[in-house]
Amino acid sequence: MTVRDLATRLGPTLAPDPRRVVVKLFVPGEDAALVRSRAATLIDRVALLSPEETSALLGETLRRFGDRHRDLEATFLHHYDLVRHRVPVDVELGPTTRLLVGAYFSHEYAVEGAALCNPSMVAHPDQSGLLPGQLRAVISTRQIGEGHLSSIGFATVLLGPGEVLAVADRSGPLTVGPRRPTPHRRDLLAAALADEDRDNEVSATVLGSLPELFGDDDFERAIMRLPADLLARTTTHGTLEEMRRATASDYAVTFPEEVPVERRVLWPASSAESNGMEDARFVRVVDEDGTTSYRATYTAYDGRHIRSQLLVSDDLRSFEVTPLRGPGAANKGMALFPRPVGGQRLALCRSDGETIGLTSLDEQGRWRRPIPLHSPRQSWELIQVGNCGSPLETGTGWLVLTHGVGPMRRYAIGALLLDLDEPHRVIAELPGTLLTPGENEREGYVPNVVYSCGGLLHDGALWLPYGASDARIGFAHVPVSTLLEAMRPLPGGH
């Protein structure tokens, strides 16, 4: 048996489902080469319809789309509110007309219309009603729609007993979690300013007048208190814009309790992630005081720049979002350790774009410059290497699943083992690959790729969800003992 045979593929897969749609704002003319909103003209046309036509059109629209979305009328009213400034001040539209205007300014978007990939896996908050040997788990997904716009979705699976894996039904209306404000941390704002080299008298004065946790009103009042001689400086405008941009990246999302996790969608809600939320790496973290939470690092993309951000949740229903700061967070692919090690919070990273590194969180909330752990060395990873999610704790070390990129940009999955107490030491590695694209997995939106953002350990085995060429998500399984026995010790570590 070769090393690549260690991972056994399981039968079920998750395929992109074009029926999984959300409702987005649609403004005619905004996508034209010469941007010219036709919103006012469209509203005028709707207002000219007779009451009978208006009522009939709205009723037909609700019958056609109502069972595909949760509380569609509320969405129509929200979209109407977003364009109501186009209504002439001397015109009063009735309730039915407002709803119909909202319908004309709405469209469906298939969140998985282009691809489904890059999963991670964590234990589900609800473990009730299971048989011995079973575990309910949540799969996070990168779902990609028209325009290559990524969002974060979820699925539920049941692991065990044995090597059995079952995927729960994902049908039903999706819900996008509404954005709500959240308190900002002064130390993270300071870290953001340090990253952007904005440590000056203006930023110091504003930070000095803010409490450790502050709201938007506190922030604006601190700016209003700036002395006139600081406001007159040429660098002040840029500093204040950077501070506003940093605080705007903090937000929270809460889903209604009755919406199951597989129908929840984390949709881009800040300018930093306006072109996508990519590759969430979820992990269940246990802090030194015993408290637990779900956390995920992900890549925010605004069309030009990428940045690492953090999701924190107690129950996978309410989430808080904050940017990650410091040199260790400078690129894609951060993955948090599931517990502190030696009193430090640690993460894997790839700040140089091609090497797996280890970074730690400093007292100012910044991720330190990483220690290199593993660089491209083997033939299947010579272009770059990275992690496949958070380290998994075993009795002999931290199991790190890796991905490597080889000839023809072919992705494969390997493994490393880090020392439990000194995780900067790599003590063993898999001499070959754990998983490579099979002949029936190499075709897709991004060909020749197997890629994961994290698995979990259950019942003595590694359970690994993986994206297959972005065309679907598959699942693999291997006993932990088999994997560890196949790894090659590295004398003394490195």
N, C-alpha and C positions, 0 to 999 in steps of 0.2 A: 504493500500500500504506500503510495506517495503522500507527501505532506498535503497536497491540494485535495486529496480524498478525505481529509479529516472532517470537513464540514459536509454534513448530509443535507441536501435540499429537501424541504418539506413541501407537501403538495399545494396548499392554498397560496393564492397570490392576491394582491390588491391591484386592480387595473383602473386607469383613469375613467371616471364616469361623467360623461357630458351632461347628465341630468342634474349634477350638483351645481346649482346656480345661485347667485346672489343678485340683488338689485343694486345698480349703481346709478349715480346721477348722469344724465345725458343732456348735453347742451348743444343743439344743432349749430354747426359752423365752427365749433372750437377746434375740430381736427382738420380744418382746411389749410391749404398752403398759406393763404392770407387770412389770419385769424379775424373773423368778424362774426360775432354772435348774432344769430337770427332769433334770439329768444323773444324779443319784444314783438316781432311780427307774428311768431307762432302763438303767443298769448292772445294777441288781437284776433287771430283766426278762431281760436277756441272760444273766446268771449262772444263771437258773433253767432255761434251755434244756438239753435232754439233750445229751450229747457227740455223738450222731449228728446231731441237729438243728444243733448248732453247726458241726460239720465240713461238713455239706451246705450251710448258708447261706454260710459263708466261701468254699467252693469255687465256688458259683454266682456270688458277688460278684466273685471274682477272674477267673472266665471272662468275665463280662459287661464288666468294666472294665479288666482287666489290660493289654490291648493298646493302651489309650488313654493309659496313663501309664507313666512310667519308675519301676521299683522301687516298685510300689504297696504291697507289704507293709511296706516300711520307712516309708512315709508313715502307714500304719495304726498301726504301733507308736509312731511319734512322737506321733500324736494321742492314743493311749492314755496315753502318759506325761503328756500335758498335763492329763488328767482323772483320773489314777489316785488322786489325793487323795480322790476321791469313793468309792473302794472301801473298805468297812469294814476296819479294821485286822486283824480276825480272819478275813478271807476271802482265800484264795489262789487267784487265777485262773490257769488253765493257759494255755500259749502260744497255742493256737487261740482260746480265749475272748478273750484280750487283743487278738488281731488283729481279731476280730469286733466287739469294743467299739470299736476304732479305726475300723472301717468305718462303724459307726452314728454316729460323731462326725465324719464326713467328708461333703463334697459337692463336686460338680463346679461350676466357675465358668467361664463362657465369657468369656475375656478380651476378645474382640472382639464380644461379643454385642450391644452397642448401637451402636458406631461404631469407625471406623478412620481416622486423620487425622494431620495435622501432621508430615510426614516430614522427615528430614534425610538427607544422603548423604555418605559418605566412602569412600575407596578401601579395599578389602578387604585384610586382612593377607596373604592368599594370592593371589598373582598368577601362579601356575604354570599351565602347560598352555594358554596363551591364544594366539590368532592375532594377527598384526600388526594394530594398530589397535583391539584389544580392551582393556577394563579391567573387572575384577571389582569391584563396589562393594557396600557394605552400606547398607541403608536402615534407619534407626531409625523407629519408629512410636509414636504415642500410640494405645494400644488401650483402649477404654472398654467396660466391662461393666455388669452390673446395679448399680443404685445410683449410676451415673455415676462409678464408681471407675476411675481411670486407672493403667495400668502402661506400661512401656516394652518394646516388642517389636522384632524385627528381621526383615528379609528380605534376600535376596541377588539382585542383578541383574547382567547382563552387558551392558556398553555397547560398541557398535561391532561390526564396522567400519561406518563411515558413520553413519547415523541409526538403526541397528538397536538395539533394547533388548529383552532377554529376561529374564523373571522366573523365578528358580529355584523348584523345587517346595518348598512350605512344609509339607507333610504330615508327620505323625509326632508322637510324644508330646512335649509341652513340658516344660521343666525350669525351676523357679524356683530361682534361685541362693540357697543358704543363707547367711544372715548370719554373719559371724565378726568378732571384735574387731580393731581396728587401732590403732596408736599415735596419740595425740592430739598436736597441735602447740600448744605454749604460746602462741605469738603469735596463733593463731586463737582460742584461748580468751579471751585478753585483748581481741581485737577484738570478740568476742561480748559481753563484759561492757561494753565501751564503747558498743556499739549499744543496750544495754538500760539505760544510765546506772547501772551497778553498779560504778563505780570507787570503791572504799572501802577501809578498812583490812582488812577480812576478805578481799576478793578480792586485794588487794596481798600480804597475808601468804601466802595459798595459792599464788599465782603465783610468789612469791619462793622457795618451797621446791620447785618443780617443775623438772625438766630440760626442755630444749627439746622433746624427744619423751618422752611419758610414757604409762604404761598406767593402767588402771582402779585397780589396786592402789596405784600411786604416788599417784593422786589421793585415794583414801580415806585413805591414811596421812598425806597433807598436811593433810587436814581434821581427823584425830584429833590432830594436833600443834597445833591452834589453841589459844591461851591462853584460860583460862576467862573473862577479862573481855571478850574479843571474842565468845565464844560467847553471852554474856549480852545482847548488843546486840539491839535490836528488829528491826534490818534484817538480821541475820545469816541467819535462816531463808530469807528471800527471795533473798538473794545465793547461798547454797549451792544452793537449788533451781534457780536460773538456771544455775549452773555445771554441775550434774548434767544439766540439760536440754541444755546446749550440747555436753557431751562425749558424750551419748547419740546425738547426730545424726551422729557419726563412725562409720562401719562399712565393712566390706569384703565383697565377694561374689566367689566363684570357682565357675565352672561346670566340670563334668567335661570333660576334653579331648575325649572322644568325642562330646559333644553339639554338633552344628553350630550356627552362630550364629543361624540362622533358627528354632531351637527353644529359644532362651534367652529367659527372661522376667525382667526386673528388676522385682521386686514391692516395694511399700511395706514397709520394714523398720524404720522409726522412727516415733515419735509425730508428728514434724513433717510427715511425708508420709502419715499414716494414711488420708487421704481421696484420695490420688492423687499420682502422679508425672507431670507434664504437660510436653509440648512440649520434649523434649530436642533441643538444638542441638549436634550432634557436629561436630568438626573435628579434623583431624590437625595437631598442633602440632610445629614444629621449633624447638627452643631454640637459644640462641646457641652452645652447645657442640656442636651438631649432633645431640643426642639427640632422638628423636621419641616421641610418645605420642598417644593418642586422648583427647580431652577433650570433655566436654559439660556445658553448663549446662542446668538444668531447674528447673521450678517445683514446689516441695513444698507440699502443701495439707493442712491438718489438720482441715478442716471450718469453720474460722473465719479462719485466717490463711494468707497465702502467704509463701514465702521462696524465695530463689534458692539452689540447691545445685550442687555440682560433682561430676562423675564423671571419674575419671582411670583410664586403662587402657593397658597396653602392647600388648595383643593382642585386645581385645574379649572376653576370657574371664575375666580377673580385673579387678575394678573396686574402686576406693576412693572413698568418698563423704564429702564434707565440705561444711558450709555456706559460703556466700559472705557476706562481711561488708562493712560500710561503706555510705555513702549511695548509691554507684553501684549497689549490689545491692539496693536497697530495693523493687524492684518486679519484674514479670515481664519476660521477653524479653532477658536478657543473652546476648551472643554474643561469643566470644573471637576475637581476631585469630590467624591461624595461625603467626605468629612475632612476636618482639619488634620494636618499631619505635623506633629511637633509644635502644636500651637499656631501653625500658619495655614492660611487659606491658599491653596495651590490650584494651578490650572495648567493644562497642556496648551500649547499655542504653536503658531507657525508665522512668527512675525516677519521673517525674511522671505516668506513665500515658498520655501522649499525644504525647510528643516523642522523637525519636531523639537520643540523646546519646552522647558519647564519654567513657569513664572509664579511669583508669589505676590500677594496683596500687601502694600505697605500701609503705614499709619495714616497716610493722606488719601487713601482710597484709590491709589494708582497701582497698576500691575507693573512690577519691576521688569527690567531688561532680562530676557530669558537666558537660562542655561541650556546650551544645545544638548539634546539627548540622542538623536538619531538623524543622520543625514543620508542622502541618496547614495547607496553603495551597490546594491544588487541590481542585476540586469533589468528586472521588472519594475524598478523604481528610480531609474537614473534621472528622470526629469524632475520629480519632486516627490516628497513624502508628506503625510499629514496623519492626524488621528482620525479614528472612526468612533468618536464619542468619548465619554468620560471613562477614566480608568475603572476597572472592576476589581474589587478586593477579593483575593484568594488567600489561603493560608500560607502560601509561599511567596507572594508578591502581588504587586499591582499589575493586572493584565491589561495591556494597552493594545487595542486593535488598530492597525495602521492601514492606510491606503497608499499605494505607490503608482506612479505613472511611467509607463515604458514606451517602447516603439509604437508608432501609429496612435499615440495618446491612448493606449490601452490601460485601463485601471484594474488593479488587483488588490486583494486584502491580505495583510500579513499580521504578525503579532510580535510584541515585545513583552518582557517582564521586568518591572522596576522593583527595587528593594522597598519593603513595606515602610521602614523607618527612615530611609535615606533615598527617596524616590528620584534623586538626581543620578542615581546609579542604575544603569541598565544591567541586569544580572543574567538575562537569557533572551534569546530571540528565536523565532521560527526560521529554520534555514531556507524555507521556500515560501510558497503562498498558501494561504488558508482557503481562499475563494477567488476564482477567476471567471470571466464571462463565459458561460456555456454557449454552444452553438445556437441554441434557441433564445439566448439572451443578448446577443451582440447587436441586434438591429433595434433602432429606436430613435427617439428625438436627439439623443447624444449617444452615438454608437460605441460599442466596445467598453462599457463601463459597468462595474459593480461597485457600489459605494454605500456606506452606512454612516449614520450619525450617532450610533450607539445601540448596544444590546443590553441584555441583563442576564444574571445568573439565577437559575431556578432548578431545584431538584438535582443538583450536581452537574448541571449542563449549562453551556452557553447557548442562548437563544438570540439569533442575530437577524433582524430585518435588514434588507438591503435593496437599493434601487438597481434595477437591471436596465441599463441604457436609457434611463428616464422613461421607459415605456410602461413599467409596472414595478411593483414592490414584491419581492419574494422573501422567503424565510429559510434560514439555515440553522442547523443544530449540531452540536458536538459536545461529548462529555468533557468536563473540565480536566479530569485526570488524563484523558487521551491527549488533549491539547498540551498540557504542561509536560507530559512525558516526551512529546515530540520536539520540545524546545531545546535548543543547544545552549548550555551554560556558557557564560562569558567569564573567564577567570578574573576575579577581582572586580568585576563590573567595570564600567567606564563612564 
